[in-house]
Amino acid sequence: MKGVLYSISLVLIGICLGSLISIIILNPSMITSIKTSAQEQVLDNSKYADSAQLPEKSSPTDRIQESQIHVYNNKVTIDIKDPEWASFTDTNSMDPVIDSEANAIEIIPKAPEEINVGDIVSYQSAYADGTIIHRVVKTDYDKDGWYAVMKGDNVAASDPGKIRFSQIKRVVVAIIY
């Protein structure tokens, strides 16, 4: 898979360079605007001397300890209580983290306190048929109790409505590519 991604990256870089060269050949006056745009992108990231200074994003809860993972020459085992297997539909809403070729291991949460911002959960929506797998972007309480707000990583807006604990079916604990 890494080889394929590397090849795709090289092709995309080639396409971008080819387009850039074509633009310069066709309109040399555009060089200044292209250079300015590239400098702006560098300046946006220049305030971070290293990756330790980048803004923190919420990650899924670390539910599997290193002691639960056993790597052998011919297999890998992970000690997880009551695991469930999941596959995905190609909706692109969780790209690039989850796509249709990925598989996942999930667990059934027992209480709302087990669901945290950054977790990827599957839930039943009142607005769509089937199970939706999206990331938790907010948890809170209102007059009806605990709720979460969900959003696909590759989608601009949050999912409609508040998702109650009773709607949450599983929490992703491992993604297998």
N, CA, C and O atoms as a DFTB+ gen file, in Angstrom:
708 C
 N C O
     1  1       0.823      -1.190       0.000
     2  2       0.000       0.000       0.000
     3  2       0.873       1.263       0.000
     4  3       0.564       2.233      -0.692
     5  1       1.975       1.247       0.786
     6  2       2.849       2.412       0.827
     7  2       3.453       2.674      -0.546
     8  3       3.596       3.827      -0.954
     9  1       3.808       1.609      -1.259
    10  2       4.373       1.753      -2.596
    11  2       3.385       2.398      -3.543
    12  3       3.763       3.242      -4.355
    13  1       2.126       2.015      -3.450
    14  2       1.085       2.588      -4.300
    15  2       0.908       4.063      -3.976
    16  3       0.836       4.892      -4.882
    17  1       0.836       4.401      -2.678
    18  2       0.683       5.806      -2.277
    19  2       1.874       6.634      -2.730
    20  3       1.711       7.778      -3.156
    21  1       3.084       6.057      -2.640
    22  2       4.286       6.757      -3.085
    23  2       4.210       7.018      -4.580
    24  3       4.531       8.115      -5.037
    25  1       3.787       6.020      -5.344
    26  2       3.658       6.180      -6.793
    27  2       2.626       7.229      -7.136
    28  3       2.853       8.061      -8.015
    29  1       1.489       7.202      -6.452
    30  2       0.435       8.196      -6.695
    31  2       0.956       9.588      -6.364
    32  3       0.696      10.539      -7.101
    33  1       1.690       9.717      -5.258
    34  2       2.247      11.005      -4.873
    35  2       3.183      11.537      -5.953
    36  3       3.134      12.719      -6.294
    37  1       4.047      10.655      -6.497
    38  2       4.966      11.082      -7.545
    39  2       4.211      11.539      -8.785
    40  3       4.585      12.535      -9.404
    41  1       3.162      10.829      -9.152
    42  2       2.359      11.210     -10.316
    43  2       1.722      12.578     -10.075
    44  3       1.753      13.438     -10.956
    45  1       1.142      12.786      -8.883
    46  2       0.509      14.067      -8.578
    47  2       1.525      15.209      -8.581
    48  3       1.233      16.301      -9.067
    49  1       2.706      14.957      -8.043
    50  2       3.751      15.975      -8.060
    51  2       4.124      16.303      -9.501
    52  3       4.303      17.468      -9.856
    53  1       4.240      15.268     -10.324
    54  2       4.549      15.479     -11.741
    55  2       3.484      16.287     -12.438
    56  3       3.797      17.177     -13.229
    57  1       2.233      15.994     -12.158
    58  2       1.131      16.748     -12.765
    59  2       1.192      18.203     -12.332
    60  3       1.057      19.109     -13.155
    61  1       1.397      18.426     -11.033
    62  2       1.474      19.800     -10.523
    63  2       2.639      20.557     -11.149
    64  3       2.481      21.706     -11.563
    65  1       3.811      19.922     -11.222
    66  2       4.968      20.576     -11.825
    67  2       4.723      20.852     -13.295
    68  3       5.078      21.917     -13.800
    69  1       4.114      19.892     -13.985
    70  2       3.795      20.085     -15.404
    71  2       2.850      21.249     -15.593
    72  3       3.029      22.041     -16.518
    73  1       1.852      21.374     -14.745
    74  2       0.904      22.491     -14.827
    75  2       1.607      23.808     -14.549
    76  3       1.359      24.804     -15.228
    77  1       2.480      23.816     -13.558
    78  2       3.215      25.023     -13.209
    79  2       4.104      25.468     -14.356
    80  3       4.153      26.653     -14.684
    81  1       4.809      24.520     -14.971
    82  2       5.677      24.842     -16.104
    83  2       4.846      25.384     -17.256
    84  3       5.251      26.342     -17.914
    85  1       3.682      24.778     -17.506
    86  2       2.808      25.253     -18.581
    87  2       2.353      26.672     -18.318
    88  3       2.324      27.490     -19.237
    89  1       1.995      26.981     -17.082
    90  2       1.548      28.330     -16.737
    91  2       2.675      29.326     -16.966
    92  3       2.443      30.401     -17.520
    93  1       3.886      28.991     -16.552
    94  2       5.024      29.900     -16.701
    95  2       5.340      30.110     -18.177
    96  3       5.619      31.233     -18.598
    97  1       5.297      29.050     -18.959
    98  2       5.570      29.175     -20.387
    99  2       4.502      30.031     -21.053
   100  3       4.825      30.889     -21.875
   101  1       3.237      29.811     -20.711
   102  2       2.152      30.552     -21.331
   103  2       2.065      31.989     -20.835
   104  3       1.694      32.880     -21.600
   105  1       2.400      32.232     -19.571
   106  2       2.237      33.568     -19.009
   107  2       3.329      33.842     -17.974
   108  3       3.104      33.648     -16.779
   109  1       4.505      34.288     -18.413
   110  2       5.616      34.524     -17.487
   111  2       5.301      35.527     -16.379
   112  3       5.946      35.485     -15.331
   113  1       4.335      36.423     -16.570
   114  2       4.008      37.408     -15.538
   115  2       3.362      36.763     -14.313
   116  3       3.254      37.394     -13.262
   117  1       2.932      35.500     -14.450
   118  2       2.298      34.811     -13.316
   119  2       3.323      34.300     -12.319
   120  3       2.946      33.880     -11.225
   121  1       4.600      34.321     -12.658
   122  2       5.640      33.810     -11.768
   123  2       5.577      34.513     -10.416
   124  3       5.687      33.857      -9.380
   125  1       5.402      35.822     -10.405
   126  2       5.359      36.587      -9.158
   127  2       4.203      36.137      -8.279
   128  3       4.388      35.951      -7.076
   129  1       3.003      35.955      -8.854
   130  2       1.863      35.556      -8.029
   131  2       2.020      34.138      -7.520
   132  3       1.606      33.841      -6.400
   133  1       2.604      33.257      -8.311
   134  2       2.832      31.882      -7.855
   135  2       3.845      31.886      -6.720
   136  3       3.657      31.201      -5.714
   137  1       4.924      32.660      -6.877
   138  2       5.952      32.749      -5.848
   139  2       5.363      33.318      -4.556
   140  3       5.646      32.808      -3.472
   141  1       4.554      34.361      -4.663
   142  2       3.929      34.968      -3.484
   143  2       3.028      33.969      -2.776
   144  3       3.051      33.877      -1.549
   145  1       2.238      33.223      -3.533
   146  2       1.346      32.223      -2.950
   147  2       2.140      31.157      -2.205
   148  3       1.772      30.775      -1.094
   149  1       3.211      30.679      -2.797
   150  2       4.042      29.651      -2.156
   151  2       4.682      30.197      -0.887
   152  3       4.772      29.495       0.120
   153  1       5.132      31.470      -0.936
   154  2       5.730      32.076       0.254
   155  2       4.707      32.188       1.378
   156  3       5.046      31.965       2.540
   157  1       3.451      32.532       1.049
   158  2       2.405      32.636       2.060
   159  2       2.176      31.294       2.739
   160  3       1.990      31.240       3.955
   161  1       2.186      30.196       1.959
   162  2       1.988      28.873       2.542
   163  2       3.123      28.536       3.492
   164  3       2.889      27.979       4.565
   165  1       4.350      28.869       3.112
   166  2       5.496      28.613       3.981
   167  2       5.383      29.451       5.242
   168  3       5.645      28.957       6.339
   169  1       4.994      30.720       5.101
   170  2       4.876      31.598       6.260
   171  2       3.807      31.107       7.231
   172  3       3.972      31.237       8.444
   173  1       2.712      30.543       6.715
   174  2       1.661      30.036       7.594
   175  2       2.201      28.977       8.545
   176  3       1.789      28.927       9.704
   177  1       3.111      28.133       8.083
   178  2       3.660      27.067       8.908
   179  2       4.972      27.460       9.586
   180  3       5.471      26.725      10.439
   181  1       5.532      28.606       9.216
   182  2       6.843      28.984       9.739
   183  2       6.814      29.306      11.232
   184  3       7.859      29.282      11.882
   185  1       5.641      29.605      11.785
   186  2       5.579      29.922      13.211
   187  2       5.792      28.678      14.078
   188  3       5.950      28.783      15.294
   189  1       5.796      27.502      13.447
   190  2       6.023      26.252      14.168
   191  2       7.429      25.749      13.864
   192  3       7.698      25.244      12.774
   193  1       8.315      25.893      14.831
   194  2       9.704      25.483      14.625
   195  2       9.818      23.981      14.402
   196  3      10.651      23.528      13.617
   197  1       8.989      23.215      15.087
   198  2       8.966      21.770      14.882
   199  2       7.551      21.258      15.144
   200  3       6.679      22.007      15.586
   201  1       7.338      19.984      14.869
   202  2       5.986      19.435      14.984
   203  2       5.459      19.446      16.415
   204  3       4.247      19.365      16.616
   205  1       6.327      19.542      17.405
   206  2       5.870      19.585      18.798
   207  2       5.106      20.871      19.089
   208  3       4.373      20.947      20.076
   209  1       5.272      21.892      18.232
   210  2       4.598      23.165      18.450
   211  2       3.317      23.288      17.634
   212  3       2.601      24.279      17.776
   213  1       3.008      22.315      16.788
   214  2       1.775      22.375      16.001
   215  2       0.573      22.305      16.928
   216  3       0.653      21.694      17.994
   217  1      -0.543      22.924      16.540
   218  2      -1.731      22.870      17.401
   219  2      -2.199      21.428      17.595
   220  3      -2.214      20.644      16.646
   221  1      -2.572      21.089      18.796
   222  2      -3.035      19.738      19.121
   223  2      -4.441      19.517      18.588
   224  3      -5.314      20.369      18.751
   225  1      -4.660      18.370      17.948
   226  2      -5.995      17.957      17.529
   227  2      -6.375      16.758      18.378
   228  3      -5.514      15.979      18.786
   229  1      -7.654      16.614      18.642
   230  2      -8.111      15.500      19.471
   231  2      -7.966      14.185      18.719
   232  3      -8.444      14.042      17.594
   233  1      -7.313      13.246      19.343
   234  2      -7.121      11.909      18.791
   235  2      -8.057      10.942      19.487
   236  3      -8.569      11.241      20.565
   237  1      -8.287       9.781      18.880
   238  2      -9.103       8.772      19.574
   239  2      -8.463       8.372      20.901
   240  3      -7.244       8.431      21.066
   241  1      -9.302       7.968      21.828
   242  2      -8.833       7.489      23.126
   243  2      -7.971       6.257      22.940
   244  3      -8.318       5.364      22.167
   245  1      -6.850       6.202      23.643
   246  2      -5.953       5.047      23.560
   247  2      -6.534       3.930      24.415
   248  3      -6.361       3.918      25.634
   249  1      -7.213       3.007      23.783
   250  2      -7.913       1.936      24.494
   251  2      -7.133       0.631      24.532
   252  3      -7.488      -0.281      25.280
   253  1      -6.080       0.531      23.740
   254  2      -5.285      -0.700      23.691
   255  2      -3.883      -0.375      24.183
   256  3      -3.183       0.441      23.583
   257  1      -3.479      -1.001      25.255
   258  2      -2.150      -0.792      25.821
   259  2      -1.132      -1.643      25.062
   260  3      -1.483      -2.661      24.465
   261  1       0.105      -1.223      25.092
   262  2       1.164      -1.954      24.401
   263  2       1.245      -3.406      24.867
   264  3       1.542      -4.297      24.072
   265  1       0.984      -3.644      26.137
   266  2       1.052      -5.008      26.676
   267  2      -0.032      -5.926      26.102
   268  3       0.053      -7.146      26.240
   269  1      -1.050      -5.344      25.459
   270  2      -2.124      -6.134      24.851
   271  2      -1.807      -6.528      23.411
   272  3      -2.542      -7.309      22.807
   273  1      -0.731      -6.000      22.863
   274  2      -0.369      -6.265      21.465
   275  2       0.798      -7.245      21.438
   276  3       1.835      -7.017      22.061
   277  1       0.607      -8.343      20.703
   278  2       1.633      -9.389      20.614
   279  2       1.968      -9.616      19.144
   280  3       1.119     -10.043      18.362
   281  1       3.227      -9.325      18.775
   282  2       3.664      -9.461      17.393
   283  2       4.590     -10.668      17.296
   284  3       5.597     -10.759      17.999
   285  1       4.228     -11.590      16.411
   286  2       5.004     -12.798      16.165
   287  2       5.460     -12.794      14.710
   288  3       5.064     -11.922      13.936
   289  1       6.283     -13.757      14.338
   290  2       6.756     -13.848      12.955
   291  2       5.622     -14.070      11.963
   292  3       5.688     -13.590      10.831
   293  1       4.590     -14.788      12.372
   294  2       3.539     -15.168      11.428
   295  2       2.149     -14.629      11.782
   296  3       1.176     -14.941      11.096
   297  1       2.048     -13.829      12.836
   298  2       0.732     -13.282      13.196
   299  2       0.873     -12.169      14.228
   300  3       1.915     -11.990      14.859
   301  1      -0.215     -11.439      14.368
   302  2      -0.327     -10.407      15.393
   303  2      -1.600     -10.696      16.166
   304  3      -2.644     -10.951      15.565
   305  1      -1.530     -10.659      17.471
   306  2      -2.740     -10.805      18.277
   307  2      -2.871      -9.578      19.180
   308  3      -1.886      -9.020      19.663
   309  1      -4.122      -9.186      19.384
   310  2      -4.416      -8.054      20.261
   311  2      -5.467      -8.529      21.258
   312  3      -6.529      -9.017      20.870
   313  1      -5.167      -8.383      22.532
   314  2      -6.104      -8.787      23.569
   315  2      -7.153      -7.688      23.760
   316  3      -6.879      -6.648      24.359
   317  1      -8.359      -7.938      23.238
   318  2      -9.469      -6.994      23.359
   319  2     -10.690      -7.767      23.817
   320  3     -11.041      -8.794      23.235
   321  1     -11.327      -7.277      24.850
   322  2     -12.525      -7.931      25.349
   323  2     -13.712      -7.591      24.438
   324  3     -13.961      -6.419      24.154
   325  1     -14.435      -8.607      23.986
   326  2     -15.637      -8.473      23.151
   327  2     -15.427      -7.641      21.885
   328  3     -16.173      -6.692      21.644
   329  1     -14.418      -7.984      21.070
   330  2     -14.197      -7.215      19.841
   331  2     -15.265      -7.505      18.787
   332  3     -15.852      -8.586      18.758
   333  1     -15.499      -6.529      17.936
   334  2     -16.394      -6.700      16.787
   335  2     -15.656      -6.197      15.563
   336  3     -14.891      -5.236      15.641
   337  1     -15.888      -6.849      14.426
   338  2     -15.234      -6.488      13.177
   339  2     -16.147      -5.557      12.388
   340  3     -17.369      -5.708      12.430
   341  1     -15.572      -4.601      11.675
   342  2     -16.366      -3.677      10.860
   343  2     -15.690      -3.444       9.519
   344  3     -14.464      -3.399       9.425
   345  1     -16.497      -3.299       8.495
   346  2     -16.021      -2.853       7.188
   347  2     -16.805      -1.587       6.849
   348  3     -17.751      -1.234       7.554
   349  1     -16.416      -0.904       5.775
   350  2     -16.967       0.415       5.523
   351  2     -17.470       0.575       4.094
   352  3     -16.993      -0.080       3.167
   353  1     -18.440       1.458       3.943
   354  2     -18.973       1.825       2.643
   355  2     -18.152       2.998       2.122
   356  3     -17.658       3.808       2.906
   357  1     -18.006       3.091       0.828
   358  2     -17.190       4.137       0.222
   359  2     -17.966       5.444       0.112
   360  3     -18.465       5.783      -0.961
   361  1     -18.069       6.183       1.224
   362  2     -18.776       7.473       1.215
   363  2     -17.806       8.644       1.134
   364  3     -18.215       9.765       0.831
   365  1     -16.535       8.400       1.398
   366  2     -15.477       9.416       1.412
   367  2     -15.584      10.394       2.577
   368  3     -14.767      11.309       2.674
   369  1     -16.551      10.233       3.453
   370  2     -16.725      11.199       4.543
   371  2     -15.609      11.133       5.583
   372  3     -15.369      12.117       6.283
   373  1     -14.924       9.999       5.699
   374  2     -13.845       9.878       6.683
   375  2     -12.465       9.766       6.020
   376  3     -11.494       9.383       6.672
   377  1     -12.377      10.101       4.726
   378  2     -11.073      10.103       4.056
   379  2     -10.169      11.126       4.726
   380  3     -10.659      12.173       5.150
   381  1      -8.897      10.873       4.838
   382  2      -8.181       9.697       4.400
   383  2      -8.044       8.614       5.466
   384  3      -7.382       7.604       5.227
   385  1      -8.647       8.798       6.624
   386  2      -8.471       7.846       7.725
   387  2      -9.153       6.509       7.437
   388  3      -8.552       5.452       7.630
   389  1     -10.389       6.551       6.982
   390  2     -11.145       5.327       6.710
   391  2     -11.688       5.392       5.293
   392  3     -12.289       6.387       4.888
   393  1     -11.468       4.317       4.544
   394  2     -12.047       4.196       3.213
   395  2     -12.612       2.787       3.077
   396  3     -12.499       1.975       3.995
   397  1     -13.205       2.506       1.955
   398  2     -13.925       1.235       1.800
   399  2     -13.028       0.008       1.908
   400  3     -13.513      -1.075       2.236
   401  1     -11.742       0.149       1.642
   402  2     -10.845      -1.011       1.723
   403  2     -10.394      -1.316       3.151
   404  3      -9.849      -2.388       3.414
   405  1     -10.613      -0.398       4.054
   406  2     -10.159      -0.573       5.438
   407  2     -11.100      -1.500       6.204
   408  3     -12.268      -1.661       5.851
   409  1     -10.570      -2.090       7.237
   410  2     -11.343      -2.875       8.198
   411  2     -11.057      -2.283       9.569
   412  3     -10.049      -1.603       9.763
   413  1     -11.938      -2.541      10.509
   414  2     -11.719      -2.000      11.850
   415  2     -12.150      -3.006      12.900
   416  3     -12.946      -3.910      12.648
   417  1     -11.603      -2.816      14.064
   418  2     -12.033      -3.555      15.246
   419  2     -12.727      -2.526      16.130
   420  3     -12.199      -1.440      16.371
   421  1     -13.907      -2.878      16.607
   422  2     -14.694      -1.968      17.438
   423  2     -15.117      -2.678      18.718
   424  3     -15.122      -3.905      18.809
   425  1     -15.470      -1.861      19.697
   426  2     -16.033      -2.381      20.936
   427  2     -17.340      -1.651      21.215
   428  3     -17.578      -0.561      20.695
   429  1     -18.172      -2.255      22.031
   430  2     -19.445      -1.636      22.415
   431  2     -19.215      -0.872      23.716
   432  3     -18.846      -1.472      24.725
   433  1     -19.429       0.446      23.703
   434  2     -19.240       1.215      24.947
   435  2     -20.365       0.927      25.931
   436  3     -21.500       0.663      25.534
   437  1     -20.044       0.980      27.199
   438  2     -21.028       0.683      28.249
   439  2     -21.662       1.941      28.863
   440  3     -22.751       1.877      29.432
   441  1     -20.969       3.088      28.741
   442  2     -21.456       4.324      29.366
   443  2     -20.985       5.531      28.561
   444  3     -19.969       5.450      27.869
   445  1     -21.700       6.641      28.639
   446  2     -21.311       7.849      27.901
   447  2     -19.897       8.331      28.226
   448  3     -19.223       8.904      27.370
   449  1     -19.451       8.100      29.455
   450  2     -18.122       8.541      29.868
   451  2     -17.009       7.860      29.076
   452  3     -15.865       8.314      29.101
   453  1     -17.333       6.776      28.376
   454  2     -16.348       6.072      27.550
   455  2     -16.167       6.721      26.184
   456  3     -15.257       6.350      25.443
   457  1     -17.013       7.676      25.842
   458  2     -16.955       8.347      24.549
   459  2     -16.295       9.703      24.727
   460  3     -16.745      10.518      25.533
   461  1     -15.222       9.945      23.972
   462  2     -14.463      11.184      24.111
   463  2     -14.311      11.895      22.771
   464  3     -14.386      11.271      21.713
   465  1     -14.098      13.196      22.827
   466  2     -13.805      13.959      21.619
   467  2     -12.572      13.345      20.965
   468  3     -11.576      13.066      21.633
   469  1     -12.649      13.139      19.655
   470  2     -11.564      12.507      18.903
   471  2     -11.854      11.061      18.566
   472  3     -11.300      10.532      17.602
   473  1     -12.718      10.400      19.346
   474  2     -13.068       9.000      19.067
   475  2     -13.832       8.895      17.754
   476  3     -14.538       9.823      17.358
   477  1     -13.685       7.766      17.092
   478  2     -14.464       7.459      15.895
   479  2     -15.500       6.435      16.317
   480  3     -15.155       5.372      16.832
   481  1     -16.775       6.754      16.098
   482  2     -17.852       5.878      16.547
   483  2     -18.801       5.564      15.395
   484  3     -18.899       6.313      14.422
   485  1     -19.494       4.443      15.532
   486  2     -20.586       4.139      14.608
   487  2     -21.880       4.396      15.365
   488  3     -22.017       4.039      16.535
   489  1     -22.833       5.027      14.671
   490  2     -24.082       5.366      15.339
   491  2     -25.247       5.325      14.364
   492  3     -25.074       5.399      13.147
   493  1     -26.419       5.207      14.929
   494  2     -27.666       5.261      14.163
   495  2     -28.153       6.697      14.175
   496  3     -28.306       7.298      15.238
   497  1     -28.395       7.242      13.004
   498  2     -28.848       8.623      12.889
   499  2     -30.356       8.682      12.704
   500  3     -30.955       7.785      12.110
   501  1     -30.959       9.734      13.213
   502  2     -32.386       9.964      12.979
   503  2     -32.595      10.592      11.605
   504  3     -33.730      10.708      11.142
   505  1     -31.506      11.000      10.952
   506  2     -31.591      11.721       9.690
   507  2     -31.176      10.897       8.472
   508  3     -31.351      11.350       7.341
   509  1     -30.630       9.703       8.678
   510  2     -30.162       8.893       7.563
   511  2     -30.349       7.420       7.884
   512  3     -30.340       7.020       9.048
   513  1     -30.518       6.623       6.848
   514  2     -30.618       5.173       7.029
   515  2     -29.228       4.585       7.212
   516  3     -28.239       5.143       6.736
   517  1     -29.162       3.474       7.893
   518  2     -27.899       2.779       8.072
   519  2     -27.085       3.311       9.222
   520  3     -27.534       4.168       9.985
   521  1     -25.879       2.791       9.336
   522  2     -24.959       3.172      10.391
   523  2     -23.966       4.176       9.839
   524  3     -23.440       3.999       8.740
   525  1     -23.711       5.219      10.592
   526  2     -22.749       6.250      10.204
   527  2     -21.517       6.102      11.081
   528  3     -21.631       5.904      12.290
   529  1     -20.345       6.197      10.479
   530  2     -19.094       6.152      11.228
   531  2     -18.431       7.509      11.069
   532  3     -17.937       7.840       9.991
   533  1     -18.418       8.301      12.145
   534  2     -17.818       9.631      12.132
   535  2     -17.093       9.898      13.449
   536  3     -17.201       9.129      14.403
   537  1     -16.360      10.993      13.477
   538  2     -15.570      11.367      14.648
   539  2     -16.399      12.237      15.600
   540  3     -17.207      13.060      15.168
   541  1     -16.180      12.038      16.889
   542  2     -16.816      12.862      17.919
   543  2     -16.049      14.179      17.984
   544  3     -14.840      14.187      18.216
   545  1     -16.758      15.301      17.776
   546  2     -16.106      16.611      17.831
   547  2     -16.509      17.405      19.072
   548  3     -15.900      18.428      19.386
   549  1     -17.542      16.927      19.779
   550  2     -17.971      17.611      21.004
   551  2     -18.829      16.653      21.823
   552  3     -19.599      15.870      21.267
   553  1     -18.696      16.717      23.134
   554  2     -19.622      16.031      24.046
   555  2     -20.079      17.048      25.073
   556  3     -19.338      17.957      25.444
   557  1     -21.318      16.877      25.528
   558  2     -21.861      17.816      26.514
   559  2     -23.136      17.216      27.100
   560  3     -23.535      16.104      26.754
   561  1     -23.753      17.962      27.978
   562  2     -25.032      17.582      28.574
   563  2     -26.028      18.704      28.344
   564  3     -25.661      19.880      28.341
   565  1     -27.284      18.342      28.153
   566  2     -28.368      19.311      28.108
   567  2     -29.506      18.763      28.959
   568  3     -29.303      17.806      29.706
   569  1     -30.695      19.347      28.865
   570  2     -31.827      18.904      29.702
   571  2     -32.207      17.443      29.463
   572  3     -32.823      16.819      30.328
   573  1     -31.847      16.886      28.295
   574  2     -32.149      15.486      27.983
   575  2     -30.991      14.544      28.302
   576  3     -31.094      13.338      28.076
   577  1     -29.890      15.083      28.824
   578  2     -28.753      14.237      29.204
   579  2     -27.560      14.393      28.274
   580  3     -27.409      15.409      27.595
   581  1     -26.719      13.371      28.255
   582  2     -25.474      13.378      27.491
   583  2     -25.769      13.370      25.999
   584  3     -26.732      12.755      25.542
   585  1     -24.915      14.070      25.245
   586  2     -24.991      14.002      23.789
   587  2     -23.610      14.244      23.191
   588  3     -22.705      14.750      23.855
   589  1     -23.473      13.874      21.930
   590  2     -22.246      14.120      21.181
   591  2     -22.599      14.784      19.863
   592  3     -23.697      14.612      19.334
   593  1     -21.654      15.539      19.348
   594  2     -21.750      16.102      18.010
   595  2     -20.720      15.361      17.170
   596  3     -19.568      15.208      17.575
   597  1     -21.143      14.903      16.001
   598  2     -20.282      14.101      15.126
   599  2     -19.967      14.858      13.846
   600  3     -20.701      15.756      13.435
   601  1     -18.849      14.471      13.223
   602  2     -18.466      15.069      11.953
   603  2     -17.537      14.124      11.216
   604  3     -16.651      13.515      11.816
   605  1     -17.740      14.003       9.924
   606  2     -16.804      13.259       9.088
   607  2     -15.540      14.074       8.903
   608  3     -15.616      15.294       8.758
   609  1     -14.385      13.440       8.904
   610  2     -13.111      14.151       8.760
   611  2     -13.021      14.903       7.434
   612  3     -12.351      15.932       7.346
   613  1     -13.691      14.394       6.411
   614  2     -13.608      14.970       5.074
   615  2     -14.863      15.772       4.721
   616  3     -15.138      16.009       3.544
   617  1     -15.615      16.185       5.727
   618  2     -16.857      16.926       5.529
   619  2     -16.735      18.262       6.264
   620  3     -16.199      18.321       7.371
   621  1     -17.235      19.329       5.644
   622  2     -17.078      20.668       6.230
   623  2     -17.940      20.890       7.468
   624  3     -17.494      21.530       8.420
   625  1     -19.159      20.376       7.469
   626  2     -20.095      20.658       8.560
   627  2     -20.294      19.440       9.457
   628  3     -20.086      18.301       9.037
   629  1     -20.694      19.697      10.685
   630  2     -21.029      18.624      11.622
   631  2     -22.304      17.931      11.166
   632  3     -23.097      18.500      10.415
   633  1     -22.495      16.695      11.626
   634  2     -23.713      15.959      11.322
   635  2     -24.898      16.661      11.984
   636  3     -24.732      17.308      13.018
   637  1     -26.088      16.540      11.401
   638  2     -27.256      17.200      12.003
   639  2     -27.677      16.537      13.315
   640  3     -27.601      15.318      13.466
   641  1     -28.112      17.348      14.234
   642  2     -28.671      16.840      15.488
   643  2     -27.641      16.419      16.510
   644  3     -26.457      16.256      16.215
   645  1     -28.135      16.247      17.724
   646  2     -27.322      15.750      18.837
   647  2     -27.458      14.239      18.865
   648  3     -28.565      13.711      18.756
   649  1     -26.348      13.545      19.009
   650  2     -26.353      12.088      19.039
   651  2     -26.329      11.652      20.499
   652  3     -25.400      11.972      21.241
   653  1     -27.350      10.926      20.893
   654  2     -27.475      10.433      22.269
   655  2     -26.732       9.114      22.410
   656  3     -26.483       8.417      21.426
   657  1     -26.382       8.782      23.645
   658  2     -25.625       7.550      23.892
   659  2     -26.365       6.323      23.356
   660  3     -25.728       5.391      22.865
   661  1     -27.676       6.308      23.441
   662  2     -28.456       5.153      22.953
   663  2     -28.307       4.941      21.446
   664  3     -28.567       3.843      20.953
   665  1     -27.893       5.972      20.713
   666  2     -27.693       5.855      19.266
   667  2     -26.316       5.291      18.909
   668  3     -26.122       4.768      17.812
   669  1     -25.369       5.398      19.832
   670  2     -24.007       4.942      19.565
   671  2     -23.948       3.431      19.692
   672  3     -24.340       2.862      20.711
   673  1     -23.454       2.791      18.644
   674  2     -23.395       1.328      18.603
   675  2     -22.019       0.793      18.984
   676  3     -21.910      -0.176      19.735
   677  1     -20.965       1.432      18.461
   678  2     -19.615       0.930      18.707
   679  2     -18.592       2.055      18.633
   680  3     -18.859       3.131      18.099
   681  1     -17.417       1.779      19.182
   682  2     -16.278       2.697      19.140
   683  2     -15.131       1.974      18.440
   684  3     -14.827       0.827      18.765
   685  1     -14.497       2.643      17.481
   686  2     -13.360       2.066      16.770
   687  2     -12.149       2.065      17.694
   688  3     -11.803       3.089      18.283
   689  1     -11.501       0.889      17.815
   690  2     -10.282       0.803      18.626
   691  2      -9.057       0.478      17.779
   692  3      -7.926       0.627      18.239
   693  1      -9.279       0.036      16.541
   694  2      -8.156      -0.251      15.634
   695  2      -8.657      -0.201      14.202
   696  3      -9.753      -0.671      13.896
   697  1      -7.845       0.372      13.333
   698  2      -8.136       0.397      11.906
   699  2      -7.047      -0.419      11.225
   700  3      -5.858      -0.235      11.485
   701  1      -7.470      -1.315      10.355
   702  2      -6.520      -2.194       9.674
   703  2      -6.589      -1.886       8.178
   704  3      -7.653      -1.965       7.564
   705  1      -5.454      -1.538       7.614
   706  2      -5.395      -1.183       6.186
   707  2      -4.833      -2.337       5.394
   708  3      -4.700      -2.241       4.173
